[in-house]
Amino acid sequence: MQNRVLKIGFLSTYPPRECGIATFTQDLVRALKQESGLKTGVIAISDKEYRYGGDVLFEFPQQDRKSYADAAERINRSDLQALVVEHEYGIYGGDSGEYLRYLLGGVKKPVVATLHTVLPEPKEKEKEILQALCRKSEKVVTMAGNTRRILRDVYGVEPGKITVIPHGVPAFDVPPREELKKQAHLENRTVVSTFGLISPGKGLEYGIEAVARAAKKHPEVLYLILGRTHPVVVRQEGEAYRERLEKAVDDLGVRQNVRFVNKYLTKEELVRYLQLSDIYMTPYLAKDQAVSGTLAYAAGYGRVIVSTPYLYAQEMLADGRGMLAKFRDADSLAGCINFLIEHPDERKSMEQKTLRLGREMTWDRVAGRYAETFREVCRSGSEGAGGADA
């Protein structure tokens, strides 16, 4: 096994599909390419036609139930040694993504599950699906330690199967904050930012109202809302949510304090915006959110974070690494922003604590931990290499 080149498949969405899971998988695959003795390939779940690159072995349509069983057969015939299932309910077809079970029922390769959502109080269908995935899996990867108990107590996952590997963060060599602010003509502004695909669950209306309240004391504050509307939201309701946010900005009279950057940003652009930010804010509404890639990025670059207390934020902001505000409470968010503006020494201390955590989250370190997990699974009695490529 030591001399054998392992080939690991990833079942996931994948760029150019605009999706946080797609970006995560692409980053992990790229980082794993630096690991000796390991190759990768992607089985892409598509919601429309995409032009994929060479990382993708094959694709199949998200809402075609039969395609899941067909995909399992192609995986079985391939030379993949193991299959990684990136799991988020919304990226698979059927009610709560139940079509995934047709693939799990047919695939004969060892499975590793990476969980992007772990609900403490799931609906019955959601619970059944995640239980089926975890039973099928040799290892179950979660990105936050506080979900271990939920997986054990709610879903009945064997503790020995569970491993915690943090969300990865890209490493870019970017200029210091003040230099980036100068380039952006923001030298005298206190920059608060939020990035990611925009959807109603992000709670941005509360973020805007919080900044409006903070601006009464600190008119220099500027809130950057970075990112396009989520493509699924656009298909369902167009830009109605963004238009409501923009109307809120006008109604509150804070056009000088809120700026929308309405584009799908590259990772390097995101990192530059993060680096010039003084505060990163996630006013999310879903208390059970087990992971946030955007918050992970912010932590990776040592930003001081203000967030509502969803599961992932509670863990990431523990031990003085940021401030937690109440859900759906603009006053609470504004209070955190004002405190950080008015106590620069406290803010600097939080940044330093967050940066120490962030240094453990770079993709090279994270990929090394995934690679060891894959090797362990393949050592423990997996199927051998199959025949033709997938």
Order of alpha helices (4+ residues) and beta strands (2+ residues): beta-alpha-beta-beta-alpha-beta-alpha-beta-alpha-beta-alpha-beta-alpha-beta-alpha-beta-alpha-alpha-beta-alpha-beta-alpha-beta-alpha-beta-alpha-alpha-alpha
